Amino acid sequence: IMSGSKPDILWSPHHPDRYVICDSELGLYRIGPTGGSETKAGALPLSEETAATLLAINSDTPYMKCVAWYPKHEPECLLAVGQANGRVVLTSLGQSHNTACKELVGKEFVPKHARQCNTLAWNPVDSNLLAAGLDKHRADFSVLIWDISSKFSPEASVASEKIRLSSVDLDSSTVVTKPLYELGQNDACLSLCWLLRDPKLLLAGMHRNLAIFDLRNTSQKTFVNTKAVQGVTVDPHVHDRVASFFEGQVAIWDLRKFEKPVLTLTEQPKPLTKVAWCPTRNGLLATLTRDSNIIRLYDMQHTPTPIGDETEPTIIERSVQPCESQIGSFAWHPSSQNRMVVVSAANRVMTDFTVFERISLAWSSTTSLMWACGRHLYDCSEDGAEGAIEKDIATKMRQRAQSRYGHDTVQVWRNHLLAGGKDSQLKSSHMKQCAEDMELKLQGNKQAVVYSGIKNIVKTSSGTTESRRCWSGSDRQSDVPRYHSEERCLALRLCGWISRGPDIDVEIFLRSLEHEREWERAAAVALFNLDIRRAIQILNKGATADKGDLNLNVVAMALSGYTDEKSSLWREMCSSLRLQLKNPYLCVMFAFLTSETGAYDGVLFESSVAVRDRVAFACMFLSDAQLPRYIDKLTNEMKEAGNLEGILLTGLTKDGVDLMESYVDRTGDVQTASFCMLKGSPGDVLKDPRVQCWIENYRNLLDAWRFWHKRAEFDIHRGKLDPSSKPLAQVFVSCNFCGKSISYSCSAMPHQGRGFSQYGVSGSPTKSKVTSCPGCRKPLPRCALCLMNMGTPVSNCPVTGKSEEKVDLTRENKLAQFNNWFTWCHNCRHGGHAGHMLSWFRDHTECPVSACTCKCMQLDTTGNLVPSDSS
Amino acid sequence: MFVARSIAADHKDLIHDVSYDFHGRRMATCSSDQSVKVWDKSENGEWHCTASWKTHSGSVWRVTWAHPEFGQVLASCSFDRTAAVWEEIVGESNDKQRGLSHWIKRTTLVDSRTSVTDVKFAPKHMGLMLTTCSADGVVRIYEAPDVMNLSQWSLQHEISCKLSCSCISWNPSSSRAHQPMFAVGSDDSNVTYSGKVQIYEYNENTRKYAKAETLMTVTDAVHDIAFAPNLGRSFHVLAIATKDVRIFKLVPMRKESASTGPTKLEVQIVAQFDNHNSQVWRVSWNITSTLLASSGDDGCVRLWKANYMDNWKCTGILKGDGSPLTGSSGQPTAMSTVVGSSVQTSQNALNGMSSRSELTASHASH
């Protein structure tokens, strides 16, 4: 039943955009880009980018069993079709004006006994030779090699000669019955391929063996007994490597040692239908099994040649799924890298598919991504443009480090501006530092007070007094009790509600909020200070301000109707409608007004309200019993969430470290953690291994980014706050004669260098003479270039004017002084003035000392790297 | 927003690994062409190949840099069953002037009987130590006792993992609270052997590495594994490339002072993404472990990022050849699984994410 024959695909040997699908008929397709000018309306999509156009159909040859495309360029569209009766017919697709083609098309090659033709193979060099493999017939051969240039069958030579004379009877002249070679008697041939290493050799998968026939000596054959006789195919890259299969197993053969397979691949549960070497990649074999929608790929790695030791070639196994439906057949594109066309088992659905190389990738320390795909590298970095995605913390930290985030130690609160000023958490953490700053001043710097957090402050609260104040702008005696104590007052200051000094008025704070256009917040603060008139005033101002929200007037109106009647309509409406207010501050205003005394959960647990406002509120309205409980609860909430606003509560205590740990766990922002915790007490907080770990990690990040100046500045900053972190002097120079350190005069402040060492000689103008060892008075070594003793100031910069005026430490001046520093190579131990050495190595690679071949300047690769944060 | 550009690599066969040095200014690549190439980044950001040499007699699987405080040192491993250590030296000719550098082999580690599949230097605080794993399932830890002499390496530990090893990763945490730890992945494709990722921890008392954990839920072949830079976090994060991308969180349990066994780890799966819809080949973390890149057999590179709530999402997809991803998806296989959910534009860099992966993530984190 021929119509059900399995489909196959053949790429044109010469047109990279053409292929033939053969099932019950032959269909020639051209593949092109989707939407290209060549694609017509009827184009079939093969992939996102490509579509196929049917160019020609040929249904002249029924009972097709196998097809092979003529390998020579001309005639270009000639195909050999093997039929179920064993006949091989030459046919063509599309119109050909080639005369050679016209002669050949329609030619038939007929075996003596009819049986199925299983396989066809054109000789790659002598393209007149077409090998056909047939089923077994006891009286006949199964491998027939036809010469397509044969004009007639020898049996009918006499007759055909006559015909030739008349030269009209095309029919009989197209039938060839005498093969050039007949091989494999009384056997079956299931697969064939010509060997690329010698085109006189034909490899055949026979009934129970693989045989190599030599056309020069057809009486002999090399063979090996095996069941794997199907689909023999030579690796186009390694001409001695052959694959064949049987059922679910693929065998790989090396023709040089043909006794047994060099390798058998893992057996598949279903029988294989096609095995093909990739023409564009060395050692890549694709296999397909029946009823499957995946293609398995075997990447064979070159076998090393071990000395006397057997090894197997290694296989990287992969599977790819080109389409959803079950695959009928596939064919590698002859030249496009790793590309294949796949045809479905049913309905001739085609897919253009490329097997991607496995991509290896790596991030650099500066967040650029490099990947390797096949033989190519791709460098991928974050675009500088402000994208929609929030920047990664690594990028943020880098930018913040560059903008000196954390380094403003005088005006600590400005640091959040340095960080970009968008992060409310960072802002509040620095507000805290600002508050801490204030607290230090408040307490008159009695001792090194470390901010211990509102949690600890309110714990010690004593002498709390209760007051009931009138509502400003209302005659009614308020029910609302307010609490006062020194600690609560301090807490309010830390929250930023009242400023330093004896003044406890919130007016300054309100004005600053108005200035920031935080109308709702200002109104809420005013209201919590029981000044309803001020609150209304603020809302009015907000409504009338430029781009103001007119709805604020409505809120003000509602506010003005405040009544403390428990059962009033106002109360009822406000407590239900307040939840619809989008602004949390407006919401908590009405929550406050409608709540019972002492039950302010609507305010206290409104998480959209800033922590410091809630804490300030709590300090005003919660009793000594309620307040610590609330603060504890809020603290734990903040710790759990890693919310930096909570630092206000925890302070820089162990609690604060816990909170920061949770923040670092979530964000990786060791930068903020390091700067923040540096302010903690050196005893508890700074010695906490977690804090040490964050600091080390932050320093490591700065180093990896080559922000060495920033790291050094951080270390200086750290050294001020934690004197134990200061490293000891790193380098001493000892005298060649007495062995004592010569650096006595500058031992108090040794110059520290990185990558190379130097000895400052002109840093201190008070030193009169340092060209000799202070211990034994022997002269110090000489500069290899100027031959002056070490310590002699040199001037290789042109003296500008009357230079001896004042020690002006300009940048240029510092550089000139650096030129006087004594440097030497660790390797050859020759040296000289830094300026002289640098200018020498600008033109030379070897040391200036005679007969020394040391390449001093090239020894240290890291030393040649420039910091990326230097101005 | 990420933009890719191509670099002419000039390797004669597949490139198997790329590796940056500590500062990100140098890069090494290795290939089936048996060579390693070293690349230096010039001030204008261009990469220049400054060394290329034959390193092995088989495919070179991996190449990796030592920390620069040990010098300019590379290690490579190969199918030829060896690993090698390379050091850059000052050339005898004027190589530097011609923009070339010279690398010499310091040692060949020949202990493995099979292909050496991965090589990694241990974190620098442990000293100069090198780890290899091989197809026969053995992890070897070498130490250079004298950092001045890189030709002397002693085999300190040999750990049999029973399964063919494909990849290894050190926990980079330098915290004294954490013992040295590494994870090893197996590409054994037999799913009946479960637990394709094993985690080993150093025990100070026995001075040996002992298995601390086996990730039993990872049953398919593992191709790559990567501990995230710890950055002072209280837990460890491990990314795994198997039939999908997986992110695990390993939370060390508070140890009772008396116990001497390995640290108990609480293993949580944080995310699991099958967006590649194929085998995942490599995973790599950025320096803060806030971005993960993965590559798969779908020929795409995907970027993953977590939000504050530890929900991981795909934040970008790029095709392996750097070309833009057009249409609704790169290829048919991907199309079928991210139906309708991917909002991809014709840019190289996308903010598209699949709601499916979101679901997976939130589901997994519960």
Interface residues (C-beta under 8 A of the other chain):
Chain A: S47 E48 E49 N282 Q301 H302 P304 T305 T314 E317 R318 S319 V320 Q321 P322 C323 E324 T351 F353 T354 F356 E357 R358 I359 S360 L361 A362 W363 S364 S365 T366 T367 S368 L369 M370 W371 A372 C373 G374 R375 H376 L377 Y378 D379 C380 S381 E382 D383 A385 G387 A388 I389 D392 I393 A394 M397 E661 V664 D665 R666 T667 G668 V670 A673 P689 R690 C693 W694 E696 N697 L701 D703 A704 W705 R706 T845 K855 Q858 L859 T861 T862 L865
Chain B: M1 F2 V3 A4 R5 S6 I7 A8 A9 D10 H11 K12 D13 L14 I15 H16 D17 V18 S19 Y20 F22 H23 G24 R25 M27 T29 S31 S32 W47 S57 G58 S59 P68 G71 Q72 F79 D80 R81 E88 V90 N94 K96 Q97 S115 A135 S174 S175 R176 A177 S189 N230 L231 G232 R233 S234 F235 N277 S278 Q279 W281 R282 S284 W285 N286 I287 T288 S289 T290 L291 A293 S295 G296 D297 D298 G299 C300 V301 L303 K305 Y308 D310 T315 L318 G320 D321 G322 T326 G327 S329 G330 Q331 P332 T333 S336 A349 N351
